[in-house]
Amino acid sequence: MCDFLVHRTHLYKPRLSSILSLAHHQSSSSNHLLAVLRSDHSIELWNTHDSFTLERTIQPRNASHSPELVIWLEKYLITAGLDGQLIAYDPITFEILTSCHVAGGAIWSIAKHELTRRIAVGTETGHVNIYELDEEASQFSLATSVCKQAARIVSLAWHTTDDDFLVAGSINRIYICSTKQKRAIQQINVGKVSATSSRRGQKDTIIWCLAVTDDYTVFSGDSSGRTCVWDAVYGTLIRYVIVFSNYFLFTYRDYIELWSIGKEGCANENGEDILERAPKNLVQIKTKHQARIDTVAMKVKKIKDEEQVIIAVGDTLGLHVYVIQGLDPQSQLSVTPIKPYSDKQDIEQSFSSITNIIQLRFNSSSLFALTSRSQLYCFSISPYKLNHIISCLSSTLRCEISSKYIATADRYGHVVIYLNSTYSILTQLPQQTYQCTAMSFCSDRLACAYANRSLIEYDIQQNEYSDWTRKHLTRMPLQWFSERSPIINLFYDTKDKLFVIDSTYLSIIERGKRMPGTYTKIFNTTNQTSSPIHVCKQFKYLLHVTLLSSTQVFVVELLPSIVEQCLPPALKRKRFGT
């Protein structure tokens, strides 16, 4: 054994560089390269076949060389940037083979056609140029140019097989272009987002990304947080989804608070995100006569590019619905109570007649209220109107809503599925010994968790348990059932991942993998990555977990230290004999 004098230094302080663009090239050989373009304009080449090995880094040749975008054209790496240069690299040495300055100034977007050697380039001045790289990769040639648009082209997408169909995204507009006719054959006006109540406060909507399906349906993602689906033939909006909302509702004994979580800014030297706008308490709504709140629900709705929040509150006095508008910091915030009406003469005209509410649920166009008398009230929210009352099984405790189905569960292990369109019973799951504690829909499948921590997935179309249930979920390790915490929530991230939440752990169960052995210790730190059960121990003492988007999860924890602060001094100090 040798002794060494160790010099410890903290002088080296590396700075992380953000990623601007990614491109993956998969060849028939083992040379699968991922090109990572960073904000310092360096390009890293990672071999994804060999455990993501960093093969080399391409540094910018000079100060004027500032690539912002990267793609693969067959085996050739292509970069483009705000300097207006289109550059092709040698596939072996990664030296520059050829370059050209495009017409129209700075390059904001680039897209390749899958079946040809054509590259579409969108520029600062609104030009959409089509370039071709010859067989020897010796030069770029301008094949054609689509007519100039009014603003910069920030996104492009090509149809997979039809090289005549090209979609360009700009500011407030999407252009459907014909490369043969050299013009835009359709213009879609996306519109602006209202930042204030006046038109002068409207913000431009930037179309950041585009995609085209084989049936010529266009998908767009914009700066307002929307994912839109467009009919490219008629230029009409089919539907849109707001992928993330920064509003959260906090419930107390006799009042609720609506908070905005703030706005993310840039990162500091430590890589921590700095909030550009701090979280803010937007509004507080108190109940009448200090009535206790039983349950609440919230929905964010967008009308004419303006967000509004619909809040449903069930307290000891009845059901109350509020619409909150003017959520932007520069707008005048308003809270409006809603009074519904009904087509039926034997039903009361107000929400206050619906008492003893145990659960509230929103979907895209409806509000559902489940009462202790096992009645499920179904309201439409545009207009606010009572559509139907479902008489559920006695002792029904919870419900789950999707766009197609309604599921209810009682304390005796029954789960009933209804059609959302007709409110009629579709099927009933086999009765279990324990009651269902959580449910979640994913397309035509319903996942259920029971009080003994057993999990099942039911295929509604086939009217039977899914293959995943029969082959895997019924073979969970014994340690899974040894936990005393019941499952309080579960939801699908994708079709292949099921998030399961109890008060102790957040677990993720993957499809397509065999369950570990019966006596496997799944909650140990040595949990194998090959196991389909992944336990996240970073969060504990969970009160609530929900999925905000494909990359964001909202977690509410109640730490023991907070509980201790609420205890009387004698219990908090833990003194003997007091």
Secondary structure, 3 states (H helix, E strand, C coil): CCCCCCCCCCCCCCCCCCEEEEEEECCCCCCCEEEEEECCCCEEEEECCCCCEEEEEECCCCCCCCEEEEEEECCEEEEEECCCEEEEECCCCCCEEEEEECCCCCEEEEEECCCCCEEEEEECCCCEEEEEECCCCCCEEEEEEECCCCCCCCEEEECCCCCCEEEEECECEEEEEECCCCEEEEEEECCCEECCCCHHHEECCEEEEEEECCCCEEEEEECCCEEEEEECCCCEEEEEEECCCCEEEEECCCEEEEEECCEEEEECCCCCEEEEECCEEEEEEECHHHCCEEEEEEEEEEECCEEEEEEEEEECCEEEEEEEECCCCCCCCEEEEECCEECCCCCCCCHHHCCCEEEEEECCCEEEEEECCCEEEEEEECCEEEEEEEECCCCEEEEEECCCEEEEEECCCCEEEEECCCCCEEEECCCCCCCEEEEEEECCEEEEEECCCCEEEEECCCCEECHHHHHCHHHCCHHHHHCCCCEEEEEEEECCEEEEEECCCEEEEECCCCCCCCCCCCCCCCCCCCCCEEEECCCCCEEEEEEEECCEEEEEECCHHHHHHHCCHHHHHCCCCC
